[in-house]
Amino acid sequence: MAIFTTQRDHVMQSYDPPQHPFIDVLYTDSDLLVLNKQSGLLSVPGKLEEHNDCLEARACATYDDPLLVHRLDMETSGVFIMARNRNAQRSLGQQFEKRKTHKTYVARVVGEMPSLEGTVDLPLICDWPNRPKQMVDHENGKNAITHWRVLDLEQKNNTAISRVELTPETGRSHQLRVHMLALGHVIVGDHLYGDAITTGMANRLQLHAHKLTIHHPTKQEPVTFEAPLPF
């Protein structure tokens, strides 16, 4: 049965998480559990009992020691890393906090980008009356930086669709979605920031955490994990 909510239980929308596969493991060792999160699945439980099904709960049902390190939006898919002991959790948490990780996303956005690459440097803050939406706020927003690069350009029903690689320096909520919107290019399938036309172009948000590079807590060397592109 579909439950109507969002990850933060503010805006009413269908929550009917995918059940197959129950969990998609990309890599595991004594320190790390790396998963491929599906679009439509919460990272962590919501406020209501009906929202307990999430990637964290599924990981804990499969392994006896997963520890949370970061989150992805419910609609976003891709690489999701968890720790398997407290030392690893501390190491990974510091890497995310100090921006020592390297994250690469791939998205399909509506329209042709103005050039082949660029950078968006716009501070973001919660759009409180319309939460969980975020918005650009030059006076009160927290700094947010996203680098982008065009990978491909296609035409769909006489509409240009750009496939872009997004590399965020910061990790603000909805950063990639709002930064693309600020350029005038909403992400395909984005029900929150798009309209009926752009939302109807796909059955999910076309945003995927494609690669994540971290410094291994024990091996003390860089390691990169990659989740196959689903679109």
MIFIFI-440998 format. One line per field, with one value per residue: x negated, y, z negated of N, C-alpha, C in turn; residue in one letter. Coordinates in pm, 1 decimal. Example, Ala and Ser with C-alpha at 12.3 -4.5 7.8 and 13.67 -1.06 7.14 Angstrom:
% MIFIFI-440998
n_east <- [-1319.0|-1285.0]
n_north <- [-569.0|-225.0]
n_up <- [-780.0|-708.0]
ca_east <- [-1230.0|-1367.0]
ca_north <- [-450.0|-106.0]
ca_up <- [-780.0|-714.0]
c_east <- [-1320.0|-1290.0]
c_north <- [-330.0|3.0]
c_up <- [-780.0|-787.0]
type <- [A|S]
This chain:
% MIFIFI-440998
n_east <- [-84.6|-55.5|-204.1|-148.5|-376.5|-688.8|-1049.9|-1087.1|-839.7|-669.6|-556.7|-287.9|-308.5|-338.8|-465.6|-605.3|-810.1|-1062.2|-1088.5|-1251.8|-1579.3|-1597.1|-1818.7|-2110.9|-2425.9|-2736.2|-2997.9|-3185.5|-3367.7|-3559.9|-3539.4|-3373.2|-3052.6|-2913.1|-2654.7|-2407.5|-2178.7|-1831.3|-1618.5|-1342.8|-1346.9|-1374.8|-1656.5|-1691.0|-1471.4|-1141.3|-927.0|-686.8|-537.2|-480.0|-685.1|-913.2|-1050.4|-1347.5|-1674.5|-1871.4|-1743.1|-1709.9|-1975.4|-2056.6|-1898.9|-2018.8|-2290.5|-2482.7|-2602.9|-2593.0|-2658.4|-2543.6|-2655.2|-2618.3|-2360.7|-2123.3|-1890.4|-1549.5|-1454.9|-1684.9|-1924.9|-2196.2|-2549.0|-2597.2|-2736.4|-2821.0|-2947.8|-3120.0|-3213.1|-3293.9|-3530.9|-3571.0|-3336.2|-3383.4|-3608.4|-3509.4|-3299.9|-3441.4|-3573.9|-3362.5|-3264.3|-3483.5|-3511.4|-3666.1|-3601.1|-3521.0|-3269.5|-3068.6|-2804.1|-2547.5|-2317.5|-2010.7|-1900.0|-1658.2|-1672.6|-1932.1|-2257.1|-2437.8|-2709.1|-2994.5|-3091.6|-3098.2|-3057.8|-2851.5|-2797.2|-2625.0|-2461.7|-2260.5|-1943.3|-1686.6|-1363.9|-1144.3|-850.3|-773.6|-887.1|-997.0|-1154.0|-1440.9|-1618.8|-1787.2|-1970.9|-2126.5|-2193.5|-2145.2|-2195.6|-2379.6|-2709.0|-2740.9|-2863.5|-2883.2|-3024.4|-2989.2|-2956.5|-2898.9|-2790.4|-2646.0|-2402.5|-2065.1|-1758.9|-1423.3|-1103.2|-1100.2|-1225.7|-1516.8|-1749.2|-1992.0|-2264.0|-2444.4|-2744.7|-2785.6|-2964.2|-2979.5|-3115.4|-3029.0|-2775.9|-2494.4|-2143.2|-1939.7|-2106.4|-2212.5|-1982.3|-1864.3|-2067.6|-2089.4|-1834.7|-1858.6|-2016.6|-1836.3|-1763.5|-1586.8|-1599.7|-1519.3|-1215.0|-1182.7|-970.4|-944.0|-1068.8|-1014.3|-769.7|-446.5|-500.1|-783.7|-811.3|-664.8|-829.2|-981.6|-979.6|-1095.2|-1318.1|-1582.5|-1855.5|-2163.0|-2388.2|-2683.7|-2960.9|-3186.4|-3458.7|-3666.9|-3889.4|-4025.8|-3948.4|-4117.5|-4309.4|-4427.9|-4436.1|-4325.8|-4003.4|-3766.2|-3420.9|-3160.1|-2837.6|-2630.1|-2487.4|-2142.6|-1982.2]
n_north <- [-120.1|220.4|486.3|819.7|1068.9|1252.5|1233.2|1387.8|1402.4|1618.6|1713.1|1590.3|1291.8|995.3|718.3|438.2|217.6|52.0|-303.9|-498.4|-525.4|-635.6|-542.2|-398.0|-478.6|-333.9|-350.5|-489.6|-505.4|-551.6|-297.4|-140.1|-98.1|-87.6|31.1|19.2|245.6|249.5|454.4|616.7|496.6|552.3|687.7|681.8|604.0|753.7|987.4|865.8|545.9|396.2|453.8|315.2|139.9|147.3|224.1|206.3|44.5|-191.9|-261.1|-312.4|-530.7|-719.2|-724.9|-726.2|-501.1|-237.8|113.8|442.8|697.9|898.7|1054.3|1010.7|1182.5|1070.6|1030.9|1012.3|794.8|552.0|535.4|452.5|471.9|289.0|247.7|-20.5|-42.4|146.5|300.2|316.6|451.0|695.6|785.2|802.2|983.7|1216.9|1258.3|1320.3|1548.2|1724.5|1753.6|1571.1|1366.5|1253.9|1316.3|1211.4|1278.0|1187.4|1335.4|1392.8|1669.7|1921.2|2089.7|2266.3|2305.9|2609.5|2611.7|2391.4|2322.5|2426.7|2620.9|2639.5|2866.8|2928.3|3030.1|2837.9|2786.4|2663.0|2671.3|2768.3|2802.0|2636.9|2390.1|2053.2|2206.4|2382.9|2695.0|2960.9|3196.3|3482.9|3632.3|3491.2|3225.5|2910.2|2845.6|2695.4|2488.0|2372.6|2186.1|2138.4|1937.8|1880.1|1576.7|1461.3|1527.2|1512.2|1465.4|1463.9|1409.8|1657.1|1813.4|1935.3|1743.3|1737.0|1542.8|1545.2|1565.7|1599.8|1754.6|1804.4|2036.1|2092.6|1970.4|2035.1|2018.0|1908.9|2031.9|1987.9|1973.5|2225.9|2396.6|2327.2|2405.9|2678.6|2749.0|2730.6|2479.1|2229.4|1914.1|1617.4|1454.1|1558.0|1603.8|1791.7|2036.6|2072.3|2091.6|1974.7|1883.9|1840.9|1662.0|1449.1|1338.7|1126.2|833.1|865.8|1063.8|1184.5|1157.2|1051.1|908.9|847.4|786.5|746.1|851.4|765.2|775.4|485.4|358.4|174.9|63.7|291.7|426.2|574.6|486.4|400.6|379.7|262.9|296.5|142.7|323.5|394.1|505.1]
n_up <- [0.0|82.4|-91.2|-188.0|-181.9|-243.2|-270.6|-496.8|-598.1|-539.5|-291.8|-100.7|69.4|269.2|94.9|166.9|138.0|337.7|353.1|453.7|566.2|221.8|81.7|216.9|247.6|296.0|207.6|-62.9|-370.7|-670.6|-771.1|-610.5|-452.4|-152.7|38.8|301.5|328.3|393.3|595.2|444.9|202.2|-140.3|-315.5|-593.0|-874.0|-859.0|-1037.8|-1101.6|-1181.5|-958.3|-793.0|-843.7|-683.3|-524.9|-387.8|-586.0|-780.7|-633.2|-588.6|-849.6|-902.0|-751.3|-807.6|-1112.5|-1214.1|-1088.7|-1063.8|-1052.3|-826.6|-633.2|-426.8|-157.7|53.9|64.2|327.2|475.5|620.4|583.7|481.1|147.3|-161.8|-455.2|-788.8|-964.3|-1215.2|-1512.6|-1493.7|-1217.1|-1148.9|-1275.1|-1133.3|-866.4|-907.7|-975.4|-735.6|-558.4|-688.5|-677.3|-411.3|-264.5|-104.7|228.6|444.2|712.8|921.3|1157.1|1373.3|1553.3|1717.5|1800.6|2106.5|2294.3|2179.9|2096.3|2161.1|2196.3|1949.1|1603.1|1296.6|1011.4|763.9|514.9|223.6|-5.0|-169.8|-389.7|-252.2|-437.8|-467.3|-261.8|-307.0|-240.7|-64.6|63.2|101.2|282.0|100.3|55.2|-166.2|-409.7|-358.1|-356.6|-235.8|84.5|332.9|661.4|918.9|1266.9|1565.2|1904.4|2039.0|2243.8|2500.7|2583.5|2771.1|2679.9|2758.8|2895.3|2708.6|2556.9|2376.3|2135.8|2035.5|1747.1|1552.8|1212.7|959.4|637.4|402.3|153.4|-77.3|-88.5|-167.1|94.3|273.6|541.8|694.3|657.4|744.4|1017.1|1094.6|1049.0|1261.5|1456.1|1541.3|1468.6|1298.6|1466.5|1395.1|1142.0|894.3|697.6|756.2|1021.0|1292.2|1408.5|1664.8|1683.6|1473.8|1567.9|1756.9|1673.9|1463.0|1221.6|1015.1|1200.1|1094.7|980.1|754.8|859.0|824.1|548.6|366.3|102.7|-183.8|-288.2|-607.2|-744.6|-564.6|-476.6|-227.6|81.9|206.4|450.1|511.3|719.9|857.3|1092.7|1366.5|1365.8|1556.1]
ca_east <- [0.0|-131.8|-187.7|-170.1|-470.3|-823.0|-1146.6|-1073.1|-699.2|-606.5|-477.2|-218.2|-336.5|-335.1|-584.5|-585.1|-949.6|-1087.5|-1117.5|-1347.3|-1627.7|-1579.5|-1939.2|-2205.5|-2557.9|-2843.8|-3127.2|-3187.7|-3481.4|-3541.6|-3518.7|-3280.6|-2940.6|-2880.3|-2528.8|-2348.8|-2044.3|-1733.7|-1531.6|-1214.2|-1369.2|-1430.9|-1786.4|-1667.8|-1327.2|-1066.9|-871.3|-572.2|-568.6|-469.2|-804.1|-1029.2|-1124.7|-1448.2|-1799.7|-1937.7|-1675.8|-1739.5|-2114.8|-2062.6|-1833.3|-2105.6|-2418.4|-2459.7|-2684.8|-2601.4|-2648.7|-2513.8|-2759.8|-2561.9|-2227.9|-2083.9|-1747.5|-1470.1|-1440.6|-1816.8|-1981.2|-2340.0|-2643.7|-2563.3|-2836.3|-2800.6|-3062.0|-3090.4|-3263.9|-3294.8|-3648.1|-3544.2|-3233.5|-3447.3|-3694.2|-3426.8|-3228.8|-3533.8|-3601.0|-3247.7|-3255.8|-3594.6|-3507.9|-3777.6|-3547.8|-3496.9|-3141.2|-3031.3|-2666.5|-2504.8|-2177.0|-1955.0|-1830.2|-1581.8|-1732.8|-2073.2|-2338.2|-2493.4|-2844.9|-3027.2|-3117.9|-3088.7|-3046.4|-2745.7|-2837.8|-2507.9|-2429.4|-2127.4|-1876.0|-1555.2|-1247.1|-1068.0|-705.9|-752.9|-978.2|-1142.7|-1224.0|-1551.0|-1622.7|-1905.7|-1958.5|-2259.8|-2219.8|-2141.6|-2222.4|-2511.4|-2776.9|-2718.0|-2936.6|-2867.4|-3086.1|-2912.8|-3017.3|-2805.4|-2833.1|-2573.7|-2282.5|-1970.6|-1628.2|-1312.9|-976.7|-1133.6|-1282.2|-1657.2|-1781.8|-2136.9|-2318.5|-2553.3|-2816.9|-2781.3|-3062.7|-2959.5|-3218.0|-2956.0|-2670.4|-2370.1|-2019.6|-1884.3|-2199.7|-2222.5|-1851.7|-1841.4|-2168.1|-2049.4|-1717.3|-1905.5|-2067.9|-1723.4|-1759.2|-1534.9|-1632.4|-1406.9|-1147.0|-1184.1|-833.8|-946.9|-1110.9|-971.1|-626.9|-382.6|-563.3|-916.7|-794.9|-611.3|-929.6|-1043.5|-906.4|-1174.6|-1416.9|-1698.3|-1976.0|-2225.4|-2521.4|-2752.0|-3090.0|-3228.0|-3595.7|-3697.0|-4016.2|-3988.9|-3983.0|-4225.6|-4413.7|-4493.8|-4456.1|-4200.2|-3928.5|-3649.6|-3308.8|-3078.1|-2707.7|-2593.3|-2383.5|-2013.3|-1910.0]
ca_north <- [0.0|343.9|580.8|952.4|1143.7|1267.5|1188.0|1464.3|1396.2|1749.8|1725.5|1465.1|1224.6|850.8|645.0|296.8|185.5|-70.0|-418.9|-588.1|-614.0|-586.4|-463.9|-414.6|-457.7|-311.0|-389.5|-495.4|-562.2|-538.8|-156.1|-69.9|-159.1|5.8|-12.0|93.8|281.6|266.3|571.5|589.3|434.0|641.4|651.8|654.8|601.9|877.2|1009.8|778.3|403.4|344.5|493.5|247.1|71.9|239.1|154.5|176.3|-70.7|-310.7|-296.7|-370.2|-661.7|-810.0|-729.3|-697.1|-392.3|-115.1|242.1|549.5|797.6|1009.6|1026.0|1056.1|1208.9|953.3|1014.0|993.9|660.1|545.5|489.3|486.9|401.6|277.0|192.6|-145.6|-31.9|286.0|369.9|346.0|554.6|822.0|824.8|843.6|1104.8|1329.5|1282.9|1392.2|1680.0|1808.9|1753.4|1492.5|1268.8|1306.3|1262.1|1240.8|1243.4|1204.8|1376.7|1437.7|1795.4|1973.2|2201.5|2262.7|2385.6|2726.7|2581.0|2251.4|2301.9|2548.6|2608.1|2715.1|2906.6|2997.8|2984.0|2777.8|2783.4|2599.5|2753.9|2716.4|2784.4|2534.0|2279.7|2048.7|2279.4|2472.9|2806.9|3045.7|3311.2|3540.7|3694.3|3398.5|3088.6|2849.2|2835.4|2570.9|2494.5|2255.0|2189.9|2057.3|1912.3|1813.8|1446.9|1425.2|1605.6|1434.1|1524.7|1376.9|1477.7|1794.6|1882.8|1902.9|1686.3|1730.3|1453.4|1621.0|1515.2|1700.4|1729.5|1902.6|2057.5|2094.2|1870.1|2093.1|1950.3|1941.4|2123.8|1967.9|2002.9|2370.8|2460.6|2310.3|2490.7|2817.4|2768.6|2720.1|2343.4|2138.6|1773.5|1539.3|1372.7|1620.8|1644.9|1897.8|2163.6|2080.6|2106.1|1851.4|1838.1|1785.9|1545.8|1339.9|1287.7|1005.1|779.6|889.7|1171.8|1138.5|1199.6|927.3|918.2|751.0|745.3|804.0|819.9|792.3|722.1|367.4|379.6|86.8|48.8|421.7|457.0|612.5|380.1|455.5|288.1|307.1|231.3|154.0|421.6|329.4|573.9]
ca_up <- [0.0|89.5|-201.2|-132.5|-264.7|-190.5|-369.2|-619.4|-638.9|-528.5|-170.3|-74.7|195.5|249.6|50.5|194.2|169.0|415.3|268.1|519.3|460.6|85.8|57.1|327.3|188.8|391.3|148.3|-208.2|-441.0|-815.6|-803.6|-521.8|-381.9|-45.3|97.3|412.9|284.2|500.3|591.4|382.3|72.1|-240.3|-372.2|-735.4|-899.2|-874.6|-1170.7|-1123.0|-1184.3|-821.7|-717.7|-900.3|-577.1|-472.3|-359.2|-713.1|-841.5|-553.1|-614.8|-984.5|-897.4|-676.0|-878.6|-1254.4|-1264.5|-1008.6|-1133.0|-956.5|-803.7|-555.4|-372.9|-24.6|66.4|96.1|471.6|536.0|612.4|599.8|379.9|8.6|-241.1|-598.7|-861.8|-1033.2|-1351.7|-1556.5|-1441.1|-1076.8|-1146.0|-1311.0|-1021.8|-753.3|-945.6|-964.3|-593.5|-503.5|-752.3|-632.9|-264.8|-214.1|-10.1|363.6|488.7|851.0|955.2|1295.0|1380.8|1681.4|1691.4|1914.1|2177.6|2332.2|2089.4|2164.5|2206.0|2172.7|1807.9|1524.3|1151.9|944.7|629.0|463.1|87.2|-15.9|-298.8|-381.1|-220.4|-550.9|-443.7|-159.9|-335.5|-252.4|40.6|30.9|194.5|279.7|11.6|50.9|-295.4|-522.1|-316.2|-376.5|-107.3|158.0|459.8|747.5|1051.3|1361.4|1696.4|1995.7|2090.6|2365.7|2529.7|2662.3|2794.5|2643.7|2789.5|2932.2|2593.0|2533.4|2245.5|2116.5|1932.4|1686.3|1436.7|1106.9|854.2|531.4|300.1|27.1|-79.4|-139.2|-130.7|226.8|339.8|686.3|753.6|656.4|828.8|1156.4|1112.2|1055.9|1396.9|1547.9|1595.0|1366.4|1321.2|1518.2|1295.7|1009.3|859.8|598.5|816.1|1158.9|1315.6|1454.6|1788.5|1656.0|1387.0|1648.2|1850.1|1618.6|1348.2|1101.6|1025.0|1276.6|1022.9|934.0|694.1|945.2|768.7|420.9|327.5|-37.4|-231.3|-365.3|-747.9|-790.3|-462.1|-463.1|-87.0|147.9|272.0|519.0|531.9|832.8|876.8|1233.9|1398.6|1389.5|1663.8]
c_east <- [-87.2|-99.4|-223.3|-252.6|-590.9|-917.3|-1130.4|-927.5|-627.1|-510.9|-416.0|-253.0|-342.7|-469.2|-556.0|-721.1|-965.4|-1131.6|-1222.4|-1450.4|-1605.2|-1697.0|-2039.7|-2344.7|-2663.6|-2977.8|-3110.3|-3319.8|-3458.6|-3514.3|-3400.7|-3167.6|-2893.9|-2760.1|-2492.9|-2204.0|-1952.4|-1658.5|-1397.0|-1225.2|-1433.2|-1568.9|-1771.2|-1518.1|-1266.8|-1007.7|-758.0|-613.5|-567.3|-595.9|-929.8|-1112.1|-1219.2|-1577.2|-1873.0|-1876.4|-1706.4|-1883.7|-2128.0|-1995.0|-1921.2|-2240.0|-2394.7|-2532.3|-2685.7|-2579.5|-2635.7|-2628.5|-2704.2|-2423.7|-2220.0|-1934.6|-1674.1|-1468.0|-1573.0|-1865.0|-2132.9|-2418.9|-2609.2|-2655.6|-2799.3|-2928.0|-3020.7|-3156.1|-3278.4|-3414.9|-3627.9|-3439.2|-3293.0|-3533.3|-3612.7|-3351.2|-3316.0|-3564.4|-3486.6|-3243.0|-3362.7|-3609.4|-3628.6|-3731.3|-3533.7|-3373.2|-3112.1|-2890.7|-2646.9|-2355.7|-2139.1|-1870.2|-1763.2|-1654.1|-1880.4|-2152.0|-2407.6|-2635.1|-2873.0|-3056.4|-3109.0|-3076.9|-2931.9|-2791.0|-2726.1|-2472.0|-2283.9|-2076.3|-1741.7|-1448.3|-1138.3|-918.2|-675.6|-844.4|-917.8|-1219.4|-1337.1|-1550.3|-1755.1|-1878.2|-2098.0|-2293.6|-2233.0|-2179.2|-2363.3|-2576.2|-2757.0|-2780.4|-2920.7|-2938.0|-3007.1|-2984.5|-2918.3|-2866.7|-2769.8|-2453.3|-2192.5|-1841.6|-1521.2|-1183.1|-998.2|-1183.8|-1426.2|-1674.7|-1933.3|-2170.2|-2442.8|-2616.4|-2823.8|-2877.3|-3046.9|-3080.1|-3155.9|-2841.5|-2541.1|-2249.4|-1967.9|-1977.7|-2199.9|-2092.6|-1829.7|-1943.5|-2136.2|-1928.1|-1758.4|-1964.9|-1957.1|-1705.9|-1716.5|-1572.7|-1506.2|-1348.5|-1141.5|-1046.2|-833.0|-977.5|-1067.1|-822.7|-571.5|-451.2|-697.4|-908.8|-749.2|-709.9|-995.1|-963.8|-982.6|-1262.7|-1541.6|-1827.0|-2034.1|-2364.0|-2608.4|-2880.8|-3115.3|-3368.8|-3617.2|-3837.4|-3982.6|-4036.5|-4100.7|-4340.4|-4489.2|-4532.4|-4322.2|-4135.1|-3801.2|-3545.4|-3216.3|-2950.7|-2666.5|-2480.2|-2251.9|-1932.4|-2009.4]
c_north <- [123.7|433.1|718.7|1037.4|1182.4|1224.5|1263.6|1477.5|1530.6|1756.6|1590.5|1412.5|1075.5|798.2|496.1|241.2|56.6|-182.8|-513.0|-505.6|-551.9|-499.0|-498.1|-377.6|-445.0|-361.6|-399.5|-553.6|-537.1|-394.9|-93.8|-159.5|-56.7|-49.1|73.5|123.6|301.7|398.5|531.9|523.8|535.1|593.5|607.3|656.9|740.7|885.7|912.7|632.0|343.7|369.7|426.8|174.5|172.0|161.1|117.7|52.6|-198.8|-356.9|-365.1|-506.6|-765.7|-829.8|-686.2|-573.4|-262.9|11.2|352.9|650.1|919.6|968.5|1067.6|1084.8|1081.3|926.1|984.8|851.1|668.3|505.9|544.3|404.6|402.7|219.5|64.0|-153.4|116.4|363.3|408.0|455.9|692.0|874.7|876.7|972.2|1227.9|1362.7|1358.5|1534.6|1775.3|1810.1|1683.7|1382.8|1335.5|1237.7|1305.7|1188.4|1256.9|1237.5|1404.4|1559.5|1845.1|2092.7|2181.2|2356.4|2499.1|2707.7|2434.9|2220.8|2434.9|2516.7|2694.5|2740.8|2993.7|2942.9|2939.4|2780.4|2714.8|2703.3|2713.1|2702.4|2672.2|2413.3|2146.3|2120.6|2365.3|2585.3|2882.0|3166.3|3368.5|3600.8|3591.7|3254.0|3041.4|2826.8|2697.0|2585.5|2362.5|2278.8|2097.6|2046.4|1835.5|1684.5|1415.1|1517.6|1522.9|1512.9|1422.5|1453.0|1626.3|1878.5|1838.5|1852.7|1674.3|1630.0|1521.1|1544.1|1628.2|1661.4|1836.0|1913.5|2053.9|1993.8|1922.8|2012.9|2001.5|2029.9|2109.5|2004.7|2154.0|2443.3|2444.1|2398.5|2636.5|2850.4|2763.3|2582.0|2246.2|1994.8|1698.3|1453.2|1431.8|1676.9|1766.5|2033.2|2178.8|2106.0|1974.8|1795.8|1772.1|1663.9|1424.8|1280.9|1158.3|959.6|792.9|1012.5|1118.0|1196.5|1076.7|955.2|810.4|697.6|815.8|755.3|860.4|739.9|605.9|380.1|296.2|77.6|178.6|451.8|493.2|491.5|440.7|346.5|348.4|226.0|250.3|253.9|352.6|397.0|629.2]
c_up <- [0.0|-29.0|-148.5|-227.8|-181.6|-299.2|-500.1|-663.0|-630.1|-409.8|-137.3|63.7|165.9|200.7|62.5|235.6|247.8|322.9|327.3|596.6|323.0|45.2|166.4|275.9|298.4|340.2|-2.4|-256.4|-589.3|-859.4|-730.7|-472.4|-279.3|31.5|218.0|374.4|403.8|484.7|531.8|246.6|-22.4|-283.5|-516.8|-760.7|-904.5|-1014.0|-1203.6|-1115.2|-1044.1|-740.0|-771.9|-795.2|-511.6|-450.0|-487.5|-778.2|-765.2|-574.6|-750.4|-991.4|-829.2|-744.3|-1023.9|-1305.2|-1181.9|-1092.7|-1029.3|-947.8|-732.5|-506.1|-226.7|-27.0|105.5|246.9|541.9|517.0|608.8|477.3|241.6|-80.5|-389.3|-660.3|-932.0|-1171.4|-1385.3|-1502.1|-1294.7|-1063.8|-1176.6|-1195.6|-903.9|-783.9|-933.8|-818.8|-527.0|-559.1|-700.0|-481.1|-204.5|-119.3|126.4|419.3|632.1|877.2|1105.9|1293.2|1525.3|1651.5|1818.1|1974.9|2207.7|2242.0|2165.0|2215.5|2172.8|2026.6|1734.4|1376.4|1102.3|800.8|571.9|326.2|76.9|-158.8|-281.3|-348.8|-318.8|-524.9|-344.9|-181.1|-289.9|-141.1|-17.7|133.7|181.3|191.2|-9.3|-85.1|-407.7|-486.5|-349.0|-240.4|-45.9|296.7|534.3|880.2|1144.0|1495.5|1782.4|2048.0|2225.0|2380.1|2619.6|2681.7|2758.8|2662.7|2812.2|2814.6|2573.1|2390.0|2236.6|2006.4|1876.3|1571.2|1334.7|995.8|746.2|438.6|161.0|35.3|-137.7|-91.1|3.1|309.2|491.7|756.2|763.8|742.9|976.5|1188.4|1127.1|1192.5|1501.2|1607.0|1485.9|1400.5|1364.2|1406.0|1156.8|977.3|767.9|660.7|961.4|1170.8|1370.1|1578.7|1759.6|1565.0|1467.0|1746.6|1802.2|1497.7|1217.3|1122.9|1093.3|1218.3|954.9|877.8|757.5|882.7|635.8|390.3|182.8|-67.3|-324.2|-510.4|-797.6|-690.6|-436.2|-318.3|-23.7|213.3|328.9|540.2|637.6|840.0|1022.6|1255.8|1431.1|1499.8|1765.0]
type <- [M|A|I|F|T|T|Q|R|D|H|V|M|Q|S|Y|D|P|P|Q|H|P|F|I|D|V|L|Y|T|D|S|D|L|L|V|L|N|K|Q|S|G|L|L|S|V|P|G|K|L|E|E|H|N|D|C|L|E|A|R|A|C|A|T|Y|D|D|P|L|L|V|H|R|L|D|M|E|T|S|G|V|F|I|M|A|R|N|R|N|A|Q|R|S|L|G|Q|Q|F|E|K|R|K|T|H|K|T|Y|V|A|R|V|V|G|E|M|P|S|L|E|G|T|V|D|L|P|L|I|C|D|W|P|N|R|P|K|Q|M|V|D|H|E|N|G|K|N|A|I|T|H|W|R|V|L|D|L|E|Q|K|N|N|T|A|I|S|R|V|E|L|T|P|E|T|G|R|S|H|Q|L|R|V|H|M|L|A|L|G|H|V|I|V|G|D|H|L|Y|G|D|A|I|T|T|G|M|A|N|R|L|Q|L|H|A|H|K|L|T|I|H|H|P|T|K|Q|E|P|V|T|F|E|A|P|L|P|F]
